[in-house]
Amino acid sequence: MSWLVTGGAGYIGSHVVRSLTQAGLDPVIVDSMTSGVRGFVPDDVPFYSVSVLQTEKLTEIMKRHDIAGVIHLAGYKYAGESVKHPLLTFEQNVTGTAHLLEAMEYCRVQNMVFSSSAAVYGTPDEDIVTEATGTLPESPYGQSKLIGEWLIRDQAVAHGLRHTSLRYFNVVGSGSEGLYDASPHNLFPLVFAALSAGKTPKIFGTDYNTADGTCVRDYVHVADLALAHVEAAKKLEAGEQLEPIYNLGSGDGVSVRQIMEAVARVTGNEFTALEEARRPGDPARIVADGKLAARDLGWRMRHSLEKMVDSAWRASAHRS
């Protein structure tokens, strides 16, 4: 049996696909190609240019490949941009998830690993957020991810769906030099694009209530993240009980200014970042506790900040 990966031609999805293959599980990719990269799709993996909004096509694919479960990564993933485009965000992330669940129910696919986000927490009062921390998202993106979790939870109550949702925030690095972060809004691609063009990278917001005034985030390496998705898939397929929510975090935040300093060290490009106004929807600090995921999913941070930057920088050279 196979695992369907929605958004499997994307940055995170392509790493998950490769980790599934290495674990002996057969991936099948569904991606609308709105932001996916065709070159990320291995030649020997079934691929369908299909949106999660297309229920009938999803149903056909699930029947054709005898799908055991779904790793749901597809969606509109830009917190700041979601403030400008709330309807698009909810259509892709909420309506799309509902259509996917409908296809799964029809085909009796009973396992789901959901790509959620630490954005569901908003700006918590706690220094380290746990799965018990209250959810108060500050952007349509965060709201849509939380609603996605609710939809999956309610479908589990109604139809016995086995599931878990993985919450993470800033995913960086690369597990292969050919797989890069293609987002036009994420920090690393923006910094690398500026450096490659001979421009100075920018920091958006230096007046946050943090040690150096810039946003603090929990940066995790994409290859580590992919392994956690695969471990969750394997355990669900084996019928093991998982928690409904796991944080995938280091427990140790890094500021945007610290990222800039690391980029300068690793790349050899010395610069002083330009300072711009805040972007809407960006909370000051989110750092997540990953102890539950370490217990159940073998989650751990295998890469230092320097390794994250170095692998991402090398991969960015393949971007056309």
Secondary structure, 3 states (H helix, E strand, C coil): CEEEEECCCCHHHHHHHHHHHHCCCEEEEECCCCCCCHHHCCCCCCEECCCCCCHHHHHHHHHHHCEEEEEECCCCCCHHHHHHCHHHHHHHHHHHHHHHHHHHHHHCCCEEEEECCHHHHCCCCCCCECCCCCCCCCCHHHHHHHHHHHHHHHHHHHHCCEEEEEECCEEECCCCCCCCCCCCCCHHHHHHHHHHCCCCCEEECCCCCCCCCCCEECEEEHHHHHHHHHHHHHHHHCCCCCCCEEECCCCCCEEHHHHHHHHHHHHCCCCCCEEECCCCCCCCECCECCHHHHHHHCCCCCCCHHHHHHHHHHHHCCCC
